[in-house]
């Protein structure tokens, strides 16, 4: 059991490192863009907030995935439920942020270029983190999982 917990911890830490590195790279690209009517300091603050939002959703989804993937061969329903929960978390967090932008209070206080930049950053962050999550699954999802044994009837 101790070895299983260490394996989950390593998977979670590795996934968080990969997701964070991808988000930092994307943040650097988004901050370096030149956008009229939007100064560099405001772009940096916006990217920091959006990165925190999307990275928290992606990390929480990766944590749920790592916790459920070890029991999936023995309890397939729990594996499916974990995967669906992770996808729901990964998608809901950025959608809530986009929904917040649609309310009238946000539209009144923020300028059009800022709202567009926030939306672009949210979508780009979500897509990059989704790509990295898919790559993490492809590369490391099967690690340490034993196939379920099927017994033929006698």
C-alpha positions as a Python dict, from the first residue, in 0.01 Angstrom:
ca = {
    (1, 'X'): (0, 0, 0),
    (2, 'X'): (288, 235, 84),
    (3, 'X'): (443, 170, -257),
    (4, 'X'): (108, 244, -425),
    (5, 'X'): (81, 579, -243),
    (6, 'X'): (438, 670, -345),
    (7, 'X'): (359, 580, -707),
    (8, 'X'): (49, 799, -700),
    (9, 'X'): (248, 1082, -543),
    (10, 'X'): (514, 1058, -813),
    (11, 'X'): (251, 1056, -1088),
    (12, 'X'): (78, 1358, -938),
    (13, 'X'): (406, 1549, -896),
    (14, 'X'): (524, 1466, -1248),
    (15, 'X'): (189, 1568, -1398),
    (16, 'X'): (187, 1893, -1203),
    (17, 'X'): (541, 1971, -1321),
    (18, 'X'): (451, 1908, -1686),
    (19, 'X'): (127, 2106, -1665),
    (20, 'X'): (302, 2394, -1487),
    (21, 'X'): (584, 2404, -1742),
    (22, 'X'): (335, 2415, -2028),
    (23, 'X'): (137, 2690, -1861),
    (24, 'X'): (451, 2897, -1791),
    (25, 'X'): (555, 2866, -2155),
    (26, 'X'): (210, 2971, -2275),
    (27, 'X'): (202, 3258, -2023),
    (28, 'X'): (533, 3388, -2157),
    (29, 'X'): (395, 3385, -2511),
    (30, 'X'): (71, 3556, -2410),
    (31, 'X'): (249, 3827, -2211),
    (32, 'X'): (492, 3900, -2493),
    (33, 'X'): (212, 3972, -2740),
    (34, 'X'): (160, 4332, -2844),
    (35, 'X'): (-202, 4434, -2805),
    (36, 'X'): (-318, 4791, -2868),
    (37, 'X'): (-493, 4962, -2575),
    (38, 'X'): (-356, 4708, -2327),
    (39, 'X'): (-36, 4778, -2135),
    (40, 'X'): (217, 4510, -2039),
    (41, 'X'): (142, 4522, -1667),
    (42, 'X'): (-228, 4455, -1721),
    (43, 'X'): (-146, 4171, -1963),
    (44, 'X'): (84, 4013, -1703),
    (45, 'X'): (-177, 4034, -1428),
    (46, 'X'): (-445, 3896, -1658),
    (47, 'X'): (-228, 3605, -1767),
    (48, 'X'): (-138, 3528, -1405),
    (49, 'X'): (-502, 3512, -1298),
    (50, 'X'): (-611, 3309, -1601),
    (51, 'X'): (-315, 3073, -1556),
    (52, 'X'): (-411, 3015, -1193),
    (53, 'X'): (-769, 2939, -1294),
    (54, 'X'): (-690, 2696, -1574),
    (55, 'X'): (-394, 2534, -1400),
    (56, 'X'): (-599, 2467, -1087),
    (57, 'X'): (-865, 2290, -1293),
    (58, 'X'): (-610, 2089, -1488),
    (59, 'X'): (-418, 1990, -1176),
    (60, 'X'): (-731, 1887, -988),
    (61, 'X'): (-839, 1677, -1287),
    (62, 'X'): (-495, 1514, -1305),
    (63, 'X'): (-508, 1439, -931),
    (64, 'X'): (-849, 1270, -968),
    (65, 'X'): (-718, 1071, -1262),
    (66, 'X'): (-410, 953, -1071),
    (67, 'X'): (-619, 849, -770),
    (68, 'X'): (-866, 646, -978),
    (69, 'X'): (-636, 489, -1236),
    (70, 'X'): (-482, 250, -983),
    (71, 'X'): (-817, 91, -896),
    (72, 'X'): (-957, 90, -1249),
    (73, 'X'): (-847, -268, -1335),
    (74, 'X'): (-1022, -405, -1027),
    (75, 'X'): (-1320, -168, -1026),
    (76, 'X'): (-1385, -54, -1383),
    (77, 'X'): (-1691, 151, -1288),
    (78, 'X'): (-1477, 360, -1052),
    (79, 'X'): (-1222, 412, -1330),
    (80, 'X'): (-1492, 536, -1568),
    (81, 'X'): (-1645, 758, -1298),
    (82, 'X'): (-1301, 902, -1220),
    (83, 'X'): (-1231, 977, -1586),
    (84, 'X'): (-1569, 1146, -1628),
    (85, 'X'): (-1518, 1346, -1309),
    (86, 'X'): (-1172, 1458, -1423),
    (87, 'X'): (-1312, 1569, -1760),
    (88, 'X'): (-1595, 1754, -1589),
    (89, 'X'): (-1352, 1937, -1360),
    (90, 'X'): (-1113, 2019, -1643),
    (91, 'X'): (-1394, 2165, -1852),
    (92, 'X'): (-1604, 2331, -1582),
    (93, 'X'): (-1338, 2556, -1433),
    (94, 'X'): (-1261, 2752, -1754),
    (95, 'X'): (-1628, 2753, -1854),
    (96, 'X'): (-1722, 2915, -1523),
    (97, 'X'): (-1460, 3182, -1586),
    (98, 'X'): (-1595, 3242, -1937),
    (99, 'X'): (-1947, 3255, -1796),
    (100, 'X'): (-1838, 3520, -1548),
    (101, 'X'): (-1716, 3732, -1838),
    (102, 'X'): (-2063, 3722, -1991),
    (103, 'X'): (-2240, 3881, -1696),
    (104, 'X'): (-2315, 4249, -1728),
    (105, 'X'): (-2103, 4361, -1430),
    (106, 'X'): (-1784, 4229, -1593),
    (107, 'X'): (-1873, 4389, -1925),
    (108, 'X'): (-1923, 4729, -1764),
    (109, 'X'): (-1594, 4733, -1572),
    (110, 'X'): (-1360, 4583, -1830),
    (111, 'X'): (-1277, 4721, -2171),
    (112, 'X'): (-1338, 4529, -2492),
    (113, 'X'): (-970, 4459, -2565),
    (114, 'X'): (-920, 4328, -2210),
    (115, 'X'): (-1223, 4099, -2234),
    (116, 'X'): (-1101, 3965, -2568),
    (117, 'X'): (-753, 3907, -2429),
    (118, 'X'): (-896, 3721, -2126),
    (119, 'X'): (-1105, 3499, -2354),
    (120, 'X'): (-810, 3427, -2584),
    (121, 'X'): (-588, 3345, -2288),
    (122, 'X'): (-851, 3119, -2130),
    (123, 'X'): (-906, 2924, -2451),
    (124, 'X'): (-534, 2896, -2530),
    (125, 'X'): (-455, 2785, -2173),
    (126, 'X'): (-733, 2529, -2173),
    (127, 'X'): (-622, 2381, -2505),
    (128, 'X'): (-254, 2364, -2410),
    (129, 'X'): (-331, 2201, -2076),
    (130, 'X'): (-571, 1958, -2242),
    (131, 'X'): (-300, 1861, -2491),
    (132, 'X'): (-50, 1808, -2211),
    (133, 'X'): (-303, 1604, -2015),
    (134, 'X'): (-365, 1381, -2316),
    (135, 'X'): (11, 1337, -2363),
    (136, 'X'): (50, 1248, -1995),
    (137, 'X'): (-216, 982, -2035),
    (138, 'X'): (-58, 842, -2349),
    (139, 'X'): (290, 831, -2199),
    (140, 'X'): (223, 727, -1841),
    (141, 'X'): (-132, 610, -1793),
    (142, 'X'): (-53, 240, -1824),
    (143, 'X'): (242, 253, -1585),
    (144, 'X'): (204, 26, -1288),
    (145, 'X'): (-140, -104, -1386),
    (146, 'X'): (-185, -475, -1408),
    (147, 'X'): (-435, -618, -1650),
    (148, 'X'): (-743, -780, -1504),
    (149, 'X'): (-729, -1157, -1528),
    (150, 'X'): (-1017, -1335, -1696),
    (151, 'X'): (-1090, -1688, -1589),
    (152, 'X'): (-1245, -1929, -1830),
    (153, 'X'): (-1551, -2118, -1700),
    (154, 'X'): (-1481, -2481, -1607),
}
